Amino acid sequence: MPRTPEEQATIDRFSNTYSFGQLDFMLEIERSVCGCDYGGTSWTTREEADGVIVMLNLKPGQQLLEVGSGSGWPGLYLTKQTGCDVTLTDLPLEGLRIARKRAATDELSGECRIFLADGAALPFRDGWFDAIYHSDVLCCLVEKLAVLKSCRRVVRSGGKMVFSVIYITPNITAAACEQAKAGGPPFVESPASYPDMLQEAGWEIVDQIDQTAEYLESIRRHIAGQKSYANKIAKTFGKDEASEKFARKRATVSALVNDLLRRELFEVVPAI
């Protein structure tokens, strides 16, 4: 489907992020923040990923779809830990290339398939997947409702979806909303609440878990990591971009401390 210049710019930016994410010092920052080293862009920690395994009841023989999988975190980890088969989908090709290499070296017991695919128009038949997961993806997309509907179509009856998302706290002032946007992901604004969009897309909420405090601590650990490697970051990205990265993270901390941004984990099933 057609993309706006802003959407394409976001895809291009993520592609560059995945490339730089494989640098040694970037992987070290990721280990200190999330406990993994895939070069990912979400804020899912290893502890959270282990909880997702339980929520989705993943096991050998099941078909797991990860939407917006990037370089493979945590989809490859989920299949490595459980033996389920995983299908990774995303649009930045660079992330998928990195995921393919990682899948080849991780000695997965389950099968891994990788597709260049738009989450709003998934190229799979109806009811194919037992479980679906996406991590901080909807807040980086415009077509949020379309993605939720597309996921609903490809999940089987009795299946389940778990996803994390960052969103602007409801009922705040216009000025506060602008502050939240300054510290949030590219398309953090939402046309409706996630519970309302889930209902419209044919999902029923089983659980809704607040991960805001954990997200704030991850951001603070990330800032500490940035400070530790400040010279390497400036050399790699240039002083202006490095300065912008620090400023962005500080804006995120400010928004979280002032309760302008939230991060939640949703567990949902197809509505009857």
Residue, then its C-alpha position, 0 to 999 in steps of 0.5 A: m500500500p502507498r506510504t507517506p514520505e514520513e513512513q518511508a523515512t521511518i523505514d529507512r531510519f530503522s534500516n540504518t539502525y539495524s546496520f549500526g546495531q551490529l557494532d560491538f559497542m551498540l550490542e554491549i549497550e543492548r546487553s546492558v539494557c535488554g539482556c540480549d545482543y540481536g541489534g534490536t530496536s524494541w524495549t523488550t527485555r529478556e525477562e519480558a520475553d520469557g513472560v511472553i513464552v508463558m503467555l503464548n504457551l509456546k512449544p514445538g509444533q506451534q506456528l508463531l508469527e512476529v510482526g515487525s521482527g527487525s533483526g530477530w529480537p525477540g522472535l528468534y529467542l522465542t523459538k530457540q527457547t521453545g522449539c516452535d516454528v517462527t515466521l519473521t516479517d518486516l519491511p526494512l530489508e537490512g533487519l531481515r538480512i541480519a535476522r537470517k544470519r542470526a537464525a543460521t548460527d543460533e541452531l534453532s530446533g524449530e523452523c524459521r521463515i522470513f518474509l519482507a511483508d507489511g503488517a497491515a497486509l500480511p501475505f498468509r492464509d486465514g487462520w494459519f498461526d497459533a500465536i502472534y507477537h509484536s514488540d513496540v511496533l504499532c507505535c512506529l506505524v500509521e496503520k495501527l488498526a489495519v495491522l490489528k485486523s490483518c493479525r486477526r485474519v491470520v490467527r487460528s480460532g483459539g490462537k492468541m496474540v501478545f504485543s507491547v506498545i508505547y502510547i500517549t497518556p489519554n486526556i492530557t493537554a495539547a502542550a503535554c501531548e507535544q511533549a509526549k510526541a517529542g519523547g515517543p516513537p515516530f507515530v506514537e499518536s493513535p486515532a483511538s485507544y488500543p482497547d477500542m481498536l482491538q475491539e473493532a479489529g475482532w480481538e478480546i483483551v485477556d490481560q493488559i499489563d503496565q510496563t511503564a516503570e520497566y520501560l523508564e528503567s530501560i531508557r535510563r540504562h540506555i542513557a548510561g550506556q550512551k554516556s559510556y560510549a559517547n566518543k564512539i557514538a559521536k565518531t560513528f554517527g557524527k556529533d550532531e546526530a549523537s547529540e540528537k540521540f541523547a536529547r531524544k532519550r532525555a525527552t523520553v525520560s521527561a515524558l515518562v516521569n511526567d506520566l505523558l507516555r506509557r508502555e503496556l503489554f496486551e494479551v488478546v484472543p479472537a473475539i467470539 
